[in-house]
Amino acid sequence: MILIRVVAAATHAHIEPDWPRGNLERAAVLRQLRKSPGGQLVIVRSGDHHDVNQEWVWNEASIDDAKVVWARDMGQNENQELLRYFENRRAWQINGDDPSPKLEPYSGKVRRD
């Protein structure tokens, strides 16, 4: 393996994916939300063929203390518990599978029942 790496470096052969790796769109959205006042909740929609290398939903260790909380969209009815729990946060939605994901205010209403 070392020999292969030395030869690749000497010949400028491309053997690894280009950097940076990861979800750069998520990083940009996170920077934007960190500048917003108060806590934020982002509900992420994705389909069955979601690229796991472009993950959106992961949180800090202490979710309740985090400035931004990420959650998977579970559907209008199932999201209600999440929206009630984080009622003091501004709720957003984003389609994680969109080639140009756009952060939008969450369109569902919180039911108090």
Phi and psi in radians as a Rosetta constraint file:
Dihedral C 1 N 2 CA 2 C 2 CIRCULARHARMONIC -1.097 0.35
Dihedral N 2 CA 2 C 2 N 3 CIRCULARHARMONIC -0.753 0.35
Dihedral C 2 N 3 CA 3 C 3 CIRCULARHARMONIC -1.047 0.35
Dihedral N 3 CA 3 C 3 N 4 CIRCULARHARMONIC -0.752 0.35
Dihedral C 3 N 4 CA 4 C 4 CIRCULARHARMONIC -1.070 0.35
Dihedral N 4 CA 4 C 4 N 5 CIRCULARHARMONIC -0.759 0.35
Dihedral C 4 N 5 CA 5 C 5 CIRCULARHARMONIC -1.134 0.35
Dihedral N 5 CA 5 C 5 N 6 CIRCULARHARMONIC -0.714 0.35
Dihedral C 5 N 6 CA 6 C 6 CIRCULARHARMONIC -1.126 0.35
Dihedral N 6 CA 6 C 6 N 7 CIRCULARHARMONIC -0.788 0.35
Dihedral C 6 N 7 CA 7 C 7 CIRCULARHARMONIC -1.116 0.35
Dihedral N 7 CA 7 C 7 N 8 CIRCULARHARMONIC -0.749 0.35
Dihedral C 7 N 8 CA 8 C 8 CIRCULARHARMONIC -1.075 0.35
Dihedral N 8 CA 8 C 8 N 9 CIRCULARHARMONIC -0.748 0.35
Dihedral C 8 N 9 CA 9 C 9 CIRCULARHARMONIC -1.145 0.35
Dihedral N 9 CA 9 C 9 N 10 CIRCULARHARMONIC -0.726 0.35
Dihedral C 9 N 10 CA 10 C 10 CIRCULARHARMONIC -1.160 0.35
Dihedral N 10 CA 10 C 10 N 11 CIRCULARHARMONIC -0.587 0.35
Dihedral C 10 N 11 CA 11 C 11 CIRCULARHARMONIC -1.709 0.35
Dihedral N 11 CA 11 C 11 N 12 CIRCULARHARMONIC 0.041 0.35
Dihedral C 11 N 12 CA 12 C 12 CIRCULARHARMONIC 1.020 0.35
Dihedral N 12 CA 12 C 12 N 13 CIRCULARHARMONIC 0.581 0.35
Dihedral C 12 N 13 CA 13 C 13 CIRCULARHARMONIC -1.315 0.35
Dihedral N 13 CA 13 C 13 N 14 CIRCULARHARMONIC 2.466 0.35
Dihedral C 13 N 14 CA 14 C 14 CIRCULARHARMONIC -1.579 0.35
Dihedral N 14 CA 14 C 14 N 15 CIRCULARHARMONIC 1.926 0.35
Dihedral C 14 N 15 CA 15 C 15 CIRCULARHARMONIC -2.073 0.35
Dihedral N 15 CA 15 C 15 N 16 CIRCULARHARMONIC -0.065 0.35
Dihedral C 15 N 16 CA 16 C 16 CIRCULARHARMONIC -2.294 0.35
Dihedral N 16 CA 16 C 16 N 17 CIRCULARHARMONIC 2.729 0.35
Dihedral C 16 N 17 CA 17 C 17 CIRCULARHARMONIC -1.081 0.35
Dihedral N 17 CA 17 C 17 N 18 CIRCULARHARMONIC 2.653 0.35
Dihedral C 17 N 18 CA 18 C 18 CIRCULARHARMONIC -1.132 0.35
Dihedral N 18 CA 18 C 18 N 19 CIRCULARHARMONIC 2.588 0.35
Dihedral C 18 N 19 CA 19 C 19 CIRCULARHARMONIC -1.595 0.35
Dihedral N 19 CA 19 C 19 N 20 CIRCULARHARMONIC 2.732 0.35
Dihedral C 19 N 20 CA 20 C 20 CIRCULARHARMONIC -1.459 0.35
Dihedral N 20 CA 20 C 20 N 21 CIRCULARHARMONIC 2.646 0.35
Dihedral C 20 N 21 CA 21 C 21 CIRCULARHARMONIC -1.713 0.35
Dihedral N 21 CA 21 C 21 N 22 CIRCULARHARMONIC 2.870 0.35
Dihedral C 21 N 22 CA 22 C 22 CIRCULARHARMONIC 1.832 0.35
Dihedral N 22 CA 22 C 22 N 23 CIRCULARHARMONIC -3.087 0.35
Dihedral C 22 N 23 CA 23 C 23 CIRCULARHARMONIC -1.652 0.35
Dihedral N 23 CA 23 C 23 N 24 CIRCULARHARMONIC 1.643 0.35
Dihedral C 23 N 24 CA 24 C 24 CIRCULARHARMONIC -1.225 0.35
Dihedral N 24 CA 24 C 24 N 25 CIRCULARHARMONIC -0.511 0.35
Dihedral C 24 N 25 CA 25 C 25 CIRCULARHARMONIC -1.134 0.35
Dihedral N 25 CA 25 C 25 N 26 CIRCULARHARMONIC -0.742 0.35
Dihedral C 25 N 26 CA 26 C 26 CIRCULARHARMONIC -1.089 0.35
Dihedral N 26 CA 26 C 26 N 27 CIRCULARHARMONIC -0.741 0.35
Dihedral C 26 N 27 CA 27 C 27 CIRCULARHARMONIC -1.050 0.35
Dihedral N 27 CA 27 C 27 N 28 CIRCULARHARMONIC -0.710 0.35
Dihedral C 27 N 28 CA 28 C 28 CIRCULARHARMONIC -1.163 0.35
Dihedral N 28 CA 28 C 28 N 29 CIRCULARHARMONIC -0.734 0.35
Dihedral C 28 N 29 CA 29 C 29 CIRCULARHARMONIC -1.114 0.35
Dihedral N 29 CA 29 C 29 N 30 CIRCULARHARMONIC -0.736 0.35
Dihedral C 29 N 30 CA 30 C 30 CIRCULARHARMONIC -1.086 0.35
Dihedral N 30 CA 30 C 30 N 31 CIRCULARHARMONIC -0.748 0.35
Dihedral C 30 N 31 CA 31 C 31 CIRCULARHARMONIC -1.026 0.35
Dihedral N 31 CA 31 C 31 N 32 CIRCULARHARMONIC -0.759 0.35
Dihedral C 31 N 32 CA 32 C 32 CIRCULARHARMONIC -1.080 0.35
Dihedral N 32 CA 32 C 32 N 33 CIRCULARHARMONIC -0.821 0.35
Dihedral C 32 N 33 CA 33 C 33 CIRCULARHARMONIC -1.217 0.35
Dihedral N 33 CA 33 C 33 N 34 CIRCULARHARMONIC -0.556 0.35
Dihedral C 33 N 34 CA 34 C 34 CIRCULARHARMONIC -1.135 0.35
Dihedral N 34 CA 34 C 34 N 35 CIRCULARHARMONIC -0.419 0.35
Dihedral C 34 N 35 CA 35 C 35 CIRCULARHARMONIC -1.449 0.35
Dihedral N 35 CA 35 C 35 N 36 CIRCULARHARMONIC -0.261 0.35
Dihedral C 35 N 36 CA 36 C 36 CIRCULARHARMONIC -1.381 0.35
Dihedral N 36 CA 36 C 36 N 37 CIRCULARHARMONIC 2.569 0.35
Dihedral C 36 N 37 CA 37 C 37 CIRCULARHARMONIC -1.238 0.35
Dihedral N 37 CA 37 C 37 N 38 CIRCULARHARMONIC 2.537 0.35
Dihedral C 37 N 38 CA 38 C 38 CIRCULARHARMONIC 1.331 0.35
Dihedral N 38 CA 38 C 38 N 39 CIRCULARHARMONIC -3.141 0.35
Dihedral C 38 N 39 CA 39 C 39 CIRCULARHARMONIC -1.372 0.35
Dihedral N 39 CA 39 C 39 N 40 CIRCULARHARMONIC 2.685 0.35
Dihedral C 39 N 40 CA 40 C 40 CIRCULARHARMONIC -2.257 0.35
Dihedral N 40 CA 40 C 40 N 41 CIRCULARHARMONIC 2.534 0.35
Dihedral C 40 N 41 CA 41 C 41 CIRCULARHARMONIC -2.219 0.35
Dihedral N 41 CA 41 C 41 N 42 CIRCULARHARMONIC 2.176 0.35
Dihedral C 41 N 42 CA 42 C 42 CIRCULARHARMONIC -2.014 0.35
Dihedral N 42 CA 42 C 42 N 43 CIRCULARHARMONIC 2.096 0.35
Dihedral C 42 N 43 CA 43 C 43 CIRCULARHARMONIC -1.744 0.35
Dihedral N 43 CA 43 C 43 N 44 CIRCULARHARMONIC 2.100 0.35
Dihedral C 43 N 44 CA 44 C 44 CIRCULARHARMONIC -1.831 0.35
Dihedral N 44 CA 44 C 44 N 45 CIRCULARHARMONIC 2.151 0.35
Dihedral C 44 N 45 CA 45 C 45 CIRCULARHARMONIC -1.623 0.35
Dihedral N 45 CA 45 C 45 N 46 CIRCULARHARMONIC 2.457 0.35
Dihedral C 45 N 46 CA 46 C 46 CIRCULARHARMONIC -2.702 0.35
Dihedral N 46 CA 46 C 46 N 47 CIRCULARHARMONIC 2.746 0.35
Dihedral C 46 N 47 CA 47 C 47 CIRCULARHARMONIC -1.679 0.35
Dihedral N 47 CA 47 C 47 N 48 CIRCULARHARMONIC -3.049 0.35
Dihedral C 47 N 48 CA 48 C 48 CIRCULARHARMONIC -1.149 0.35
Dihedral N 48 CA 48 C 48 N 49 CIRCULARHARMONIC -0.444 0.35
Dihedral C 48 N 49 CA 49 C 49 CIRCULARHARMONIC -1.871 0.35
Dihedral N 49 CA 49 C 49 N 50 CIRCULARHARMONIC 0.614 0.35
Dihedral C 49 N 50 CA 50 C 50 CIRCULARHARMONIC -1.106 0.35
Dihedral N 50 CA 50 C 50 N 51 CIRCULARHARMONIC 2.393 0.35
Dihedral C 50 N 51 CA 51 C 51 CIRCULARHARMONIC -1.327 0.35
Dihedral N 51 CA 51 C 51 N 52 CIRCULARHARMONIC 1.922 0.35
Dihedral C 51 N 52 CA 52 C 52 CIRCULARHARMONIC -1.172 0.35
Dihedral N 52 CA 52 C 52 N 53 CIRCULARHARMONIC -0.250 0.35
Dihedral C 52 N 53 CA 53 C 53 CIRCULARHARMONIC -1.415 0.35
Dihedral N 53 CA 53 C 53 N 54 CIRCULARHARMONIC -0.114 0.35
Dihedral C 53 N 54 CA 54 C 54 CIRCULARHARMONIC -2.082 0.35
Dihedral N 54 CA 54 C 54 N 55 CIRCULARHARMONIC 0.903 0.35
Dihedral C 54 N 55 CA 55 C 55 CIRCULARHARMONIC -1.227 0.35
Dihedral N 55 CA 55 C 55 N 56 CIRCULARHARMONIC 2.497 0.35
Dihedral C 55 N 56 CA 56 C 56 CIRCULARHARMONIC -1.908 0.35
Dihedral N 56 CA 56 C 56 N 57 CIRCULARHARMONIC -0.619 0.35
Dihedral C 56 N 57 CA 57 C 57 CIRCULARHARMONIC -1.701 0.35
Dihedral N 57 CA 57 C 57 N 58 CIRCULARHARMONIC 1.762 0.35
Dihedral C 57 N 58 CA 58 C 58 CIRCULARHARMONIC -2.732 0.35
Dihedral N 58 CA 58 C 58 N 59 CIRCULARHARMONIC 2.573 0.35
Dihedral C 58 N 59 CA 59 C 59 CIRCULARHARMONIC -2.261 0.35
Dihedral N 59 CA 59 C 59 N 60 CIRCULARHARMONIC 2.911 0.35
Dihedral C 59 N 60 CA 60 C 60 CIRCULARHARMONIC -1.185 0.35
Dihedral N 60 CA 60 C 60 N 61 CIRCULARHARMONIC 2.860 0.35
Dihedral C 60 N 61 CA 61 C 61 CIRCULARHARMONIC -1.048 0.35
Dihedral N 61 CA 61 C 61 N 62 CIRCULARHARMONIC -0.729 0.35
Dihedral C 61 N 62 CA 62 C 62 CIRCULARHARMONIC -1.766 0.35
Dihedral N 62 CA 62 C 62 N 63 CIRCULARHARMONIC 1.559 0.35
Dihedral C 62 N 63 CA 63 C 63 CIRCULARHARMONIC -1.049 0.35
Dihedral N 63 CA 63 C 63 N 64 CIRCULARHARMONIC -0.753 0.35
Dihedral C 63 N 64 CA 64 C 64 CIRCULARHARMONIC -1.093 0.35
Dihedral N 64 CA 64 C 64 N 65 CIRCULARHARMONIC -0.484 0.35
Dihedral C 64 N 65 CA 65 C 65 CIRCULARHARMONIC -1.627 0.35
Dihedral N 65 CA 65 C 65 N 66 CIRCULARHARMONIC -0.105 0.35
Dihedral C 65 N 66 CA 66 C 66 CIRCULARHARMONIC -1.252 0.35
Dihedral N 66 CA 66 C 66 N 67 CIRCULARHARMONIC 2.509 0.35
Dihedral C 66 N 67 CA 67 C 67 CIRCULARHARMONIC -1.132 0.35
Dihedral N 67 CA 67 C 67 N 68 CIRCULARHARMONIC -0.717 0.35
Dihedral C 67 N 68 CA 68 C 68 CIRCULARHARMONIC -2.175 0.35
Dihedral N 68 CA 68 C 68 N 69 CIRCULARHARMONIC 2.264 0.35
Dihedral C 68 N 69 CA 69 C 69 CIRCULARHARMONIC -1.999 0.35
Dihedral N 69 CA 69 C 69 N 70 CIRCULARHARMONIC 2.331 0.35
Dihedral C 69 N 70 CA 70 C 70 CIRCULARHARMONIC -1.901 0.35
Dihedral N 70 CA 70 C 70 N 71 CIRCULARHARMONIC 2.410 0.35
Dihedral C 70 N 71 CA 71 C 71 CIRCULARHARMONIC -2.529 0.35
Dihedral N 71 CA 71 C 71 N 72 CIRCULARHARMONIC 2.635 0.35
Dihedral C 71 N 72 CA 72 C 72 CIRCULARHARMONIC -1.386 0.35
Dihedral N 72 CA 72 C 72 N 73 CIRCULARHARMONIC 2.473 0.35
Dihedral C 72 N 73 CA 73 C 73 CIRCULARHARMONIC -1.215 0.35
Dihedral N 73 CA 73 C 73 N 74 CIRCULARHARMONIC 2.155 0.35
Dihedral C 73 N 74 CA 74 C 74 CIRCULARHARMONIC -1.886 0.35
Dihedral N 74 CA 74 C 74 N 75 CIRCULARHARMONIC 0.124 0.35
Dihedral C 74 N 75 CA 75 C 75 CIRCULARHARMONIC 1.775 0.35
Dihedral N 75 CA 75 C 75 N 76 CIRCULARHARMONIC 2.719 0.35
Dihedral C 75 N 76 CA 76 C 76 CIRCULARHARMONIC -0.889 0.35
Dihedral N 76 CA 76 C 76 N 77 CIRCULARHARMONIC -0.877 0.35
Dihedral C 76 N 77 CA 77 C 77 CIRCULARHARMONIC -1.217 0.35
Dihedral N 77 CA 77 C 77 N 78 CIRCULARHARMONIC -0.759 0.35
Dihedral C 77 N 78 CA 78 C 78 CIRCULARHARMONIC -1.263 0.35
Dihedral N 78 CA 78 C 78 N 79 CIRCULARHARMONIC -0.395 0.35
Dihedral C 78 N 79 CA 79 C 79 CIRCULARHARMONIC -1.270 0.35
Dihedral N 79 CA 79 C 79 N 80 CIRCULARHARMONIC -0.261 0.35
Dihedral C 79 N 80 CA 80 C 80 CIRCULARHARMONIC -1.030 0.35
Dihedral N 80 CA 80 C 80 N 81 CIRCULARHARMONIC -0.752 0.35
Dihedral C 80 N 81 CA 81 C 81 CIRCULARHARMONIC -1.079 0.35
Dihedral N 81 CA 81 C 81 N 82 CIRCULARHARMONIC -0.738 0.35
Dihedral C 81 N 82 CA 82 C 82 CIRCULARHARMONIC -1.095 0.35
Dihedral N 82 CA 82 C 82 N 83 CIRCULARHARMONIC -0.796 0.35
Dihedral C 82 N 83 CA 83 C 83 CIRCULARHARMONIC -1.142 0.35
Dihedral N 83 CA 83 C 83 N 84 CIRCULARHARMONIC -0.646 0.35
Dihedral C 83 N 84 CA 84 C 84 CIRCULARHARMONIC -1.204 0.35
Dihedral N 84 CA 84 C 84 N 85 CIRCULARHARMONIC -0.738 0.35
Dihedral C 84 N 85 CA 85 C 85 CIRCULARHARMONIC -1.076 0.35
Dihedral N 85 CA 85 C 85 N 86 CIRCULARHARMONIC -0.722 0.35
Dihedral C 85 N 86 CA 86 C 86 CIRCULARHARMONIC -1.794 0.35
Dihedral N 86 CA 86 C 86 N 87 CIRCULARHARMONIC 0.691 0.35
Dihedral C 86 N 87 CA 87 C 87 CIRCULARHARMONIC -1.095 0.35
Dihedral N 87 CA 87 C 87 N 88 CIRCULARHARMONIC -0.367 0.35
Dihedral C 87 N 88 CA 88 C 88 CIRCULARHARMONIC -1.545 0.35
Dihedral N 88 CA 88 C 88 N 89 CIRCULARHARMONIC 0.098 0.35
Dihedral C 88 N 89 CA 89 C 89 CIRCULARHARMONIC -1.860 0.35
Dihedral N 89 CA 89 C 89 N 90 CIRCULARHARMONIC 2.666 0.35
Dihedral C 89 N 90 CA 90 C 90 CIRCULARHARMONIC -1.387 0.35
Dihedral N 90 CA 90 C 90 N 91 CIRCULARHARMONIC 2.246 0.35
Dihedral C 90 N 91 CA 91 C 91 CIRCULARHARMONIC -1.673 0.35
Dihedral N 91 CA 91 C 91 N 92 CIRCULARHARMONIC 2.357 0.35
Dihedral C 91 N 92 CA 92 C 92 CIRCULARHARMONIC -2.200 0.35
Dihedral N 92 CA 92 C 92 N 93 CIRCULARHARMONIC 2.870 0.35
Dihedral C 92 N 93 CA 93 C 93 CIRCULARHARMONIC -2.374 0.35
Dihedral N 93 CA 93 C 93 N 94 CIRCULARHARMONIC 2.647 0.35
Dihedral C 93 N 94 CA 94 C 94 CIRCULARHARMONIC -2.667 0.35
Dihedral N 94 CA 94 C 94 N 95 CIRCULARHARMONIC 2.536 0.35
Dihedral C 94 N 95 CA 95 C 95 CIRCULARHARMONIC -1.663 0.35
Dihedral N 95 CA 95 C 95 N 96 CIRCULARHARMONIC 1.858 0.35
Dihedral C 95 N 96 CA 96 C 96 CIRCULARHARMONIC -1.192 0.35
Dihedral N 96 CA 96 C 96 N 97 CIRCULARHARMONIC -0.269 0.35
Dihedral C 96 N 97 CA 97 C 97 CIRCULARHARMONIC -1.651 0.35
Dihedral N 97 CA 97 C 97 N 98 CIRCULARHARMONIC -0.148 0.35
Dihedral C 97 N 98 CA 98 C 98 CIRCULARHARMONIC -1.184 0.35
Dihedral N 98 CA 98 C 98 N 99 CIRCULARHARMONIC 2.370 0.35
Dihedral C 98 N 99 CA 99 C 99 CIRCULARHARMONIC -1.052 0.35
Dihedral N 99 CA 99 C 99 N 100 CIRCULARHARMONIC -0.512 0.35
Dihedral C 99 N 100 CA 100 C 100 CIRCULARHARMONIC -2.223 0.35
Dihedral N 100 CA 100 C 100 N 101 CIRCULARHARMONIC 1.353 0.35
Dihedral C 100 N 101 CA 101 C 101 CIRCULARHARMONIC -1.075 0.35
Dihedral N 101 CA 101 C 101 N 102 CIRCULARHARMONIC 2.411 0.35
Dihedral C 101 N 102 CA 102 C 102 CIRCULARHARMONIC -2.147 0.35
Dihedral N 102 CA 102 C 102 N 103 CIRCULARHARMONIC 2.240 0.35
Dihedral C 102 N 103 CA 103 C 103 CIRCULARHARMONIC -1.344 0.35
Dihedral N 103 CA 103 C 103 N 104 CIRCULARHARMONIC 2.211 0.35
Dihedral C 103 N 104 CA 104 C 104 CIRCULARHARMONIC -2.322 0.35
Dihedral N 104 CA 104 C 104 N 105 CIRCULARHARMONIC 2.635 0.35
Dihedral C 104 N 105 CA 105 C 105 CIRCULARHARMONIC -1.001 0.35
Dihedral N 105 CA 105 C 105 N 106 CIRCULARHARMONIC 2.503 0.35
Dihedral C 105 N 106 CA 106 C 106 CIRCULARHARMONIC -1.100 0.35
Dihedral N 106 CA 106 C 106 N 107 CIRCULARHARMONIC 2.279 0.35
Dihedral C 106 N 107 CA 107 C 107 CIRCULARHARMONIC -1.502 0.35
Dihedral N 107 CA 107 C 107 N 108 CIRCULARHARMONIC -0.269 0.35
Dihedral C 107 N 108 CA 108 C 108 CIRCULARHARMONIC -1.411 0.35
Dihedral N 108 CA 108 C 108 N 109 CIRCULARHARMONIC 2.761 0.35
Dihedral C 108 N 109 CA 109 C 109 CIRCULARHARMONIC -1.767 0.35
Dihedral N 109 CA 109 C 109 N 110 CIRCULARHARMONIC 2.562 0.35
Dihedral C 109 N 110 CA 110 C 110 CIRCULARHARMONIC -1.471 0.35
Dihedral N 110 CA 110 C 110 N 111 CIRCULARHARMONIC 2.146 0.35
Dihedral C 110 N 111 CA 111 C 111 CIRCULARHARMONIC -1.618 0.35
Dihedral N 111 CA 111 C 111 N 112 CIRCULARHARMONIC 2.415 0.35
Dihedral C 111 N 112 CA 112 C 112 CIRCULARHARMONIC -1.676 0.35
Dihedral N 112 CA 112 C 112 N 113 CIRCULARHARMONIC 0.139 0.35
